[in-house]
Amino acid sequence: MSYLALYRQWRPQLMGEIVGQEHVTVTLRNAVTASRVSHAYLFCGPRGTGKTSTAKVLARAINCLEQRDGEPCNQCRICREIMAGSTMDVIEIDAASNRGIDEIRELKENIKFFPSRASRRVYIVDEVHMLTNEAFNALLKTLEEPPGHVVFVLATTEPHKVPLTILSRCQRFDFRPIAEDVIARRLGQVAEKGNFAIEEGAIRAITRAAGGSMRDALSVLDQALLLSNSGTVSADTVYGILGTVREEALYGLMEALARQNAAGALTLVDKIASGGQDLHLLAGALAERLRGLLIAMLAPDGAGDSVEVMSSESPIRFFTRDSLIRGIDLLLEAEQMMRRSTHPRVVLEVALVRFIDGGGKPSNAELLTRIERLETALAGRITENSSLTTGTGWVPPNYPQGTGSSGASGSVKPETGRAYKKTDVEATAGHKIAPVEVLAETPPPKAPEPVARQVPEKESNNINSSGRFSIEQIRKWWPDMMQQIKRVNPAAYTYLSLVWPAETRDNCLVLGVPSGDIFSMQMAGDEANQELLVRTLRAFSRSDWTVRCNYYDAPPSGWGARQASLEPEEAISLFRGQEVTPPGDLDKN
């Protein structure tokens, strides 16, 4: 007798032997037991999950002379003929090679004949999605109202290619990928019945490579068994067949990534490539291991069977959640690029270096993107009901009013009958500020005209000889202004706390930025942040302002003691950061 491959030797002969698909087998057994077998079934699912095997068992169960609890006996005359393939009443059709309308016409001519020996004739059409549109159309009427003695079982790995008119005429069953632990148990049973040994590492490698397909797992085991001379299937043998990377090499590469050791990671990649392993598989396996670490970090108690128990010396203690997500993204992107590239090794090495160089943390561009999103979200809080744009709620202190560009020195006009409208304000120093809220005249209410007050001499000392506010007055207001900005927009408060009022030039406030601090310059010069600062300053001074930013070596003496520092918790929450040892001073521009 010729040799049978392991997957054929271990083909299920009963519904109960089909593993991992209980939602299908239980339903079919109940249908057979209750004599409620449908005229057409559609079995969908990945390869090697038991679609064809289930169809053959169902064909025997329907026609079995002594079926019990929906299971075929496999001993009666009909069961033996179906198992031997000698009956004319169970017909298998490969739609990949019989996909035309002529084959379907022939099928329609044959189904009118009654079965020869069985009670029902069963047509098993494999890879049904390969039929042409004309063939599907020819099958429609027959599939909708077949003769009572005919049962169709259609199987496909790509149900989305089957027309909806066909799907609606069938009972659909979706076969799921088989779990790794189920495949591992079956491999152990095969080894026990076959009187050979198999290492745990070999079982683990086969189950991962199978991807939920029992047939693929048994095929790899069959090949590894033929390659093993000692009667023991080792992990090295399986790695050699699959072209995958050993667990030790993957673990070492993960250690190098966790410790940000670029030289070590590239050396390991060189050794793996020199050993003939597939770098595409390496990228996928490494992404899978990082995924396992991520699951173990987020759900250590319910991470699933695919996540290994990590020791205290595991690289998981060096990774953060964001670094693992970043690494998975980089590796998956690299894996796709490697399939199209003529230099896949270079693509993988660059991805690893990018991961290590970033330390698993967001780049500056990504960080700025986060900040922009945060500002956009917080900007919605500044509405016409906020305290800066209405006459209710918070009222600024009664500070002296500057003359601005057209005011009379020493006197002010009362703020009666004011309303707000939007206009564009051009900065006199060449910096354009976005549309902001400014005061516009509206008819005053009918009330006695209040008497304009004279600016007291004490307050007038805060206005210089040209009628402008002095920088000392601005600095006096600054703490109250910052607290008001913090209540309205915490993000803007964070950025503006990094700078200080340096000087005033004709109602233009110059903000001081530490020399070389590019980030603070960008944030202080942001249009939205300057708009909020101008509105706040106008509320305090009753005068229009523009804002500019300049680099300064240091803030004025004693400014750091008066100015409240940014709370570390606020900065960490805003930037989603972690406490680290700061590097050396930034290079001065």
Order of alpha helices (4+ residues) and beta strands (2+ residues): alpha-alpha-beta-alpha-alpha-beta-alpha-beta-alpha-beta-alpha-beta-alpha-beta-alpha-alpha-beta-alpha-alpha-alpha-alpha-alpha-alpha-alpha-beta-beta-alpha-alpha-alpha-beta-beta-alpha-alpha-beta-alpha-alpha
